[in-house]
Amino acid sequence: MAMKARHKRFILIAIGLALLGLAAMLILNAFKSNMVFFYTPTQVEKGEVPKGTGFRVGGLVVPGSLKRQDDGLTVRFEITDTAKTIPVVYKGILPDLFKEGKGVVAQGKVGASGLFEASEVLAKHDENYMPPEAAEALKRAKGQGAGTLASPK
Amino acid sequence: MIPEIGHFALILALLVALVQGSFPIIGAARGNAVWMGLARPAARAQFLLISVAFLCLAYAFATMDYSVTYVASNSNSKLPLQYRIAAVWGGHEGSLLLWAMILSVWTVAVSFFSKHLPDAMRARILGVMGLISIGFLLFMLTVSNPFERLIPAAMDGRDLNPLLQDPGMVFHPPMLYMGYVGFSVAFAFAIAALLGGELDAAWARWSRPWTTLAWVFLTTGIMAGSNWAYYELGWGGWWFWDAVENASFMPWLVGTALIHSLAVTEKRGSFKAWTVLLAICAFSLSLLGTFLVRSGVLTSVHAFATDPRRGLFILAFLVVVIGGSLALFAWRAPTIARGGKFDVVSRESFLLANNVLLAVAAISVLFGTLYPLFLDALGLGKISVGPPYFDTVFAPLMTPALFLMGIGPIARWKQAALPELAKRLRWAFGVSAATAIILPLFLGHWTPMIGLGLFLAFWIFGTSVNLIYQRLGGSGQPLVTRVKSTSRSWWGMVIAHLGIAVFTLGVTIVKGFESEIAVRMQTGDVAHLAGFDFTFEGVTATEGPNYTASRGQIRITKNGVERTVLAPEKRVYTVQNMPMTEAGISPSIIHDLYASLGEPLDNGAWSVRIYHKPMVEWIWVGCLMMAFGGLLALSDKRYRLRKRTIQAGGV
């Protein structure tokens, strides 16, 4: 081991940089493959959403649209941004604050049936707070001159 | 009248903070002893004034003074007293007051336990803490005043968010804040050292116990939050990679790196600049965390209504603190003397590698948390990254970190020999590898992640046993002497590391072997999970002080023998008409049996979620062991308070 201190230092720095580069790649790759985009019901309707991969959609739950299947666990409801409405199917227990006429965000993908199959349904954390994605969807629809459905708080 | 006294006390505290943040620092630069001497009385006066303000707000809550806006929006006459008190920090304004209160607690503690510090050093430290306090007090007094009056007064309050009405609310925020704010001491030490140009082993020894104590609080606070989420949300999860959790996890990762880097600086005089940088980053991330969570940028129970002026103030404050301290670092760091040299294979390099891994982990969390916010702020679209991103990143980062953790304490300082290390650790390696392969077969199934997790957990157990054996075994002195001659900080390190092993084991087992079902249940229905029979015995209506509830009864039997009865509840808090799930949990060291009520269906049936969580409690026990290890290290002899010379002669 007759290596000069300077060489040793150089090799160490090179190894360090290579490892950091590797870490950066790992982070960016993980980020890219786990990124979930958000769309409004209008965009879903227009077919702007990716096929086969998951995404999020947000808006208000259409009053009267919540239907429960016989197994008691599968539910269907509709999400609207007041311009367009898309049907959603979800098997599982809805969050405490899920309510018709209130804001909601669903994550999932469009299945073979054309329905949005949600794997996760998020509602807000308190009564007066709307998920920002849901608020955004309503805002965008409003900008496009759609009518109002309920006053989003 | 009382709220006005509180408000006035805050104004006086700001004036005192202005004195504390200016004169001592200028005095230290000019060698003016009188100006430096102002630091301690100012720190104590500030503590008294902020305490008065805090007590005034608590009094307003206790006496239900709904002429105070903050009280009216976060309390209610039906709210039990303990939650009315905890509601002091249940909203934006009050949680900032808690922050300022805790900052003054740390500051006054430094003022009392710093007799051994050189005068200039102490003046600078207290001065820097005064500067931080100015920022918070100014923020409260300009845009976020908890004492603002509501005219006319409300008849009753809007109630504390029901999610927060839990014993967790009493402990979790103060603990977490003690951790966050505690890093301000390490930060102030670092800035003081940069200003004074005195960065040596003695500096590290002074700074270390404060940093460790802050880390102990932060660990406990995060653990309490995780445990709270587990039983409160009714989803059976203990960590969600929620932006709010990330906000507390980032300072923890950097703080963990910091306490290790400080150890090297104290013992070997190396890593000085890096240690200072970590101290700056740990506190900057604490500030960022506080503000991310409290500014309403994030959607969560922790975020409160937003006010654009607040966001602007927060951003400006962050820029000043983080930018200013990093600029100071860039300016002064080149003057820091180089520390002792060390070889490629040495304890120093193992610790350095772990430090870098922890820092990269913190960066990955920062990236995953902030990047979506940036995109959104710039109008480039809304995206989110969930747990899959963090899981993908953390496994490859933590695997080498945990592996090196087993070797680090065994390797010699300065220069270690790989063959010798390999020889010494071959048993630990063999045992953990064998466990990783064989144990899952007995437990049911094997996956690479289960194998990896078990390997790492048992690797840390094994290497710790080896470490203890080497320290206590051998011939010569009797065992008792050897135990006595071993320092408490060494035991603290071993116990904290074992805590990591316990934690890793808990995470691996619960992730690998947990099971859950969601079912529709009518009275008399039986669900089966993990060999247990869950009989639903119906729901009865009950009432709490400020809620009505449906309480379910679920009897658990195994092979016909009764084990326990769970009583999950679905509550509706009447003031805000907000539903809440209260899970029924039967915890044990082997597994948790967990049930929560979903929604009422037709004919008295309910949707019910049932979970079997093997060894989930080990996760929190592991965290408590880490915190206990930290406390033990703190009680070490060499930190006992006594007069010390200012010389740099490290141990």
Boltz contact constraints between the chains, C-beta under 6 A:
constraints:
  - contact:
      token1: [A, 23]
      token2: [B, 360]
      max_distance: 6.0
  - contact:
      token1: [A, 26]
      token2: [B, 396]
      max_distance: 6.0
  - contact:
      token1: [A, 27]
      token2: [B, 364]
      max_distance: 6.0
  - contact:
      token1: [A, 27]
      token2: [B, 393]
      max_distance: 6.0
  - contact:
      token1: [A, 30]
      token2: [B, 389]
      max_distance: 6.0
  - contact:
      token1: [A, 30]
      token2: [B, 392]
      max_distance: 6.0
  - contact:
      token1: [A, 30]
      token2: [B, 393]
      max_distance: 6.0
  - contact:
      token1: [A, 31]
      token2: [B, 389]
      max_distance: 6.0
  - contact:
      token1: [A, 34]
      token2: [B, 385]
      max_distance: 6.0
  - contact:
      token1: [A, 34]
      token2: [B, 388]
      max_distance: 6.0
  - contact:
      token1: [A, 34]
      token2: [B, 389]
      max_distance: 6.0
  - contact:
      token1: [A, 35]
      token2: [B, 383]
      max_distance: 6.0
  - contact:
      token1: [A, 35]
      token2: [B, 385]
      max_distance: 6.0
  - contact:
      token1: [A, 36]
      token2: [B, 384]
      max_distance: 6.0
  - contact:
      token1: [A, 37]
      token2: [B, 383]
      max_distance: 6.0
  - contact:
      token1: [A, 38]
      token2: [B, 382]
      max_distance: 6.0
  - contact:
      token1: [A, 72]
      token2: [B, 520]
      max_distance: 6.0
  - contact:
      token1: [A, 72]
      token2: [B, 601]
      max_distance: 6.0
  - contact:
      token1: [A, 72]
      token2: [B, 607]
      max_distance: 6.0
  - contact:
      token1: [A, 73]
      token2: [B, 518]
      max_distance: 6.0
  - contact:
      token1: [A, 73]
      token2: [B, 607]
      max_distance: 6.0
  - contact:
      token1: [A, 92]
      token2: [B, 518]
      max_distance: 6.0
  - contact:
      token1: [A, 93]
      token2: [B, 518]
      max_distance: 6.0
  - contact:
      token1: [A, 93]
      token2: [B, 598]
      max_distance: 6.0
  - contact:
      token1: [A, 93]
      token2: [B, 607]
      max_distance: 6.0
  - contact:
      token1: [A, 93]
      token2: [B, 609]
      max_distance: 6.0
  - contact:
      token1: [A, 96]
      token2: [B, 579]
      max_distance: 6.0
  - contact:
      token1: [A, 96]
      token2: [B, 581]
      max_distance: 6.0
  - contact:
      token1: [A, 125]
      token2: [B, 301]
      max_distance: 6.0
  - contact:
      token1: [A, 126]
      token2: [B, 161]
      max_distance: 6.0
  - contact:
      token1: [A, 127]
      token2: [B, 576]
      max_distance: 6.0
  - contact:
      token1: [A, 127]
      token2: [B, 578]
      max_distance: 6.0
  - contact:
      token1: [A, 131]
      token2: [B, 299]
      max_distance: 6.0
  - contact:
      token1: [A, 132]
      token2: [B, 299]
      max_distance: 6.0
  - contact:
      token1: [A, 133]
      token2: [B, 382]
      max_distance: 6.0
